[in-house]
Amino acid sequence: IIVCENNFHGRTTTIISFSNDEDARKSFGPYTPGFIKIEYDNLDALENTLKNTKNIAGFLVEPIQGEAGVYVPSENYLSKAKALCEKYNVLFIADEVQTGIARTGKLLAVDHENVKPDILILGKALSGGAYPVSAVLANNHIMNVIKPGQHGSTFGGNPIAAAVAIAALTVVKDEKLADKAEYLGLIFRKEIGEFAKTNDLIKSVRGKGLLNAILVNDTEDSSTAWDICIKLRDNGLLAKPTHGNIIRFAPPLVMTEDQLMECIDIIKKTITEFN
């Protein structure tokens, strides 16, 4: 399976086997073989690996790398990567645990490029955050490779989890949360982008929908992002640093425009005072 550098797909032993995160890998093992890491957002690297390596089963990729700092790939990267997978008869596996269910302004992040993954991985927002539920989706010709009784889990197909997920998806659809995320995300990036022009501490803002990040003008091994997040907390806003110089913002999809503007005011005030 081909994976990307700086990926984040979880913290189980097989997953950390192909992770760059030494904090997650430390003191664990033995690691699972069978993975090839390539640079994210690099189609040449993907095709060279597909062309020169036998027995590639799949390409596992995040449509936007969340833990890496909301790294949005180049336009058409996903659609061209999917085309390469089709060319070399390899499964395109989209991990939408972070990006899926309206977070980026579409129901799925791959929908921005009209890509249909061969295998789709969902979790987190699938229940609206109310219940632990995740899912793997694929069509029959893929899913039926695993026969009844060959693989399963104790709580697989949990009826309460399924009911919660259906209810959450109904809310996402009825309340048009994907469209709302798209609209609010544009406001957030415009407001913070304008603010960045007047503040040396912010290099830029990036993201899609309501999955965004502010890049802080400092090094990866600094504590600046963390320190700013502590100040944000003190001023009434919770955010998460990643690395030493990136702050992620993934607010509730049900937030109003007034609430978003209140958050933006807190961000501006905090960074101005910190500076």
N, C-alpha and C positions, 0 to 999 in steps of 0.2 A: 504494500500500500504506500502510495506517495503522499507525504504530508508537507506542511509548510513550516519554515522556521518561524519562531516566535508565536507558534500556535498555542491555543488553550482549549483543550477538549475535556478537561477534568483532572482528577488526581488519583485515579486508580492505577495499579502497577503497570498495566499495559500502556495506558495513556502517557504516564510520565516517562515511559521508555523512549518516547520520541519527542519529549519536551525539552525546551531550552532553559526551563526554570529550575535552577540548581537547588533552590529552597524546597521545591516539591520533590526532587529526586534524592536529596541527601538522606542517607541512612535507609533507603529502600532498595529492593532488588530481590532476586536477579531480574534483569530487564528482559522484556519480550523482544525477540528479533523480528525481522520481516518488514521494516519500515525504511523508507528513503526520504530524507529531508531535502527540500529545495527552497529557494528563495520565494517568498510570497510576491504575488503580482509580477511574476516573471514567466511569460509564456514560452520563451526560448528554453529556459531551464526545464519546464514541464515537457515540451516536445522532445528535447534531447534525452530526457530520462525515459520517456515512453518508447522512443525509437531504439534505444540502446540497452534496454533492460527486459529480460524475459519474465514472463509470469506475473506481470503487474495486474492486480485484481481491481484496484480502485484508486481514485484521487480524492482524499479527504480534505475539505477546505471550509473555512469560515468566510461567508460573503463579505463581512467586515471583521477585521481582527479586533475584538473588544478588549481583551486583557492586554494586548500589545499597545493599547492606547488609542482605540477607535481609529485604526488604520483603514482608510477607505481605498480600495484598489482603483487602478486606472479604469476609465470608461471602457466598457465592453470586455473587460478581463474575464468575467465569469462566463459570458456567452462564448467567447473564443476558447476558453479552457474546456467548456462542455463539448464544443465541436472537436477539439483534439481528443477528448476521451472517446467520443463516438468513432473517430477515425481509427483509433488503436484498440477499439473494443474493450474499453476500460470503464468501470462504473464511476460516475460523478456523484460524490457523496457530499451533501451540504449539511454542515453543522449549524443549525439555526437556533440553537438553545438560547443564545443571547439576542440574536437579531430578529428572530421570528415573532409572529403574532402581533403585527402592527407597529412594532417598535421603530422601524426605520421609515415609516410613511407608506408602506405597502404591507399586505398581510404577511408576505415573506420578503426578505431582502433580495432573494434571487428574482422576484417579480419585477424589480427595476430593470432587468435585462431580459425579461420573458424567458428565463431558464427553467426547465423542468428537470430537477435532479432525478437520478436513478434511485437514490436513497436519500431520505430527508430525516434529520434528527431534530426533535423538538423537546422542549422542557420549560422550566421556569414559568413564563407567562401563559403557558398552556392551561394552567388552572387559575389564572388571575392572581397568582401568588397565595392562594388560599389552601392549597393541598399539594402534597408531593406527587407529581405526575410527569412522566416523560414518555416519549413515543418514538418509534422508528417506523417510517412509512416507506413502502415500495410496492410496485406492481407485482402481480402473481408470479410472473416468470422469474423474478428475483426472489421473492419471499418464499416461494414453494421449493426452493433449493433445500431449505430446512424442513424436514418432515415432522409430523406430529410426534412428540415424545423425544425428539433429538435435542431440543434446547428449550429452556424456559426459566422462569424465576418465580419465587414464592408468591409475590404480589402482582405478577404480570396479569393484565386484564382486570385489575381491581375494579369492581362495579361502582364503588363510590367515587374513585378517582376519575373513571370514565364519565360519570354523570356530572361531576364538577367541571371537567374539561369541556363538555358539551355546553354547559351553562355559561362558562367563561367565553367560549367562542361565539355564542349567541349575543352576548353583550358587546363584544368587539365588532360584530357585524351590525347590530341594530343601532349602536351609538356611533358608528362610523369612526372608530378610534384610529384607524390607519390614516384616513384623510386628516383627522385632527392632529395626529403626530406630524404629518407632512407640513401642515400649516404652522403649527407652533415651532417646529424645528427651524423653519425659514426665519421666523422672527428672532429666535435665540441666536442663530449664527450671524444674522445681520446686526443685531444689537451688540453682541460681544465683539464682532469683527470691527465695528466702528469704534468701540471702546479701546480695542487693542492698538489702534492708531495713535491713541493719546497716552498710552501707558507702556513703558519699556519692559515691564515685568511679563507681559503677554506677547508671545511671538505670533500665535495664530489660533484660530478655532476651526475645527473640522467635525464632520459627522454627517448623518442622514437621519431625517425625522427627529425623534427624541432620543437618539443615541449620539451624544456629542462629547467632545473633549477640548479642553483648553491646553495649549502647549505653553509651558512656563519657560521663561528665558533663563534657564540654568541647566546644569548637567544632570545626567541620569542618576548619578550616585549622590546627588544632593538630597536634602530633606525638605526642600522648598515646597513641593506639592503637598507633602504631608502637613507641613506647618500651616499652609494656607487653608487646608481642609479643617484643621483644628479651629482656626479663626472663623471659618464659615460656620462651623458647628456652633461656636459661641454666639454668632449673629443669627442663628436660627435656620441654617440650611445644611443638610447632610450631603456630602459628595465623597467620592472615593479616588484617592491617588493611585496611579499606576506608574511604576518606575519612580524616579525622583523629580520628574519635570512634566508630568502629565496629570491632569485632573479630569475624571470622567463624570458626566452628568447623564443620568438615565431616570428622569422623574416619572411619576405615575402617568399613564396615558390618559387618565380621566381628569387631569388638571385643567383649569380654565386659563384663558388668556391673562386675566387679572392676576392669577396666582403665578403664572410664568413671569410676568413683569415684576412681581414682588421678588421672585428669586433672582432675576437679573439685577435688580437694584441692590440686593444683598451682595451679590458677586462683585459688582462695581465698587460698592462701599468698602468691602473687605479688602480687595486687592489694592485699592487706592490707599487705604490706611496701612496695609502691610508694606507697601512700597516706600 
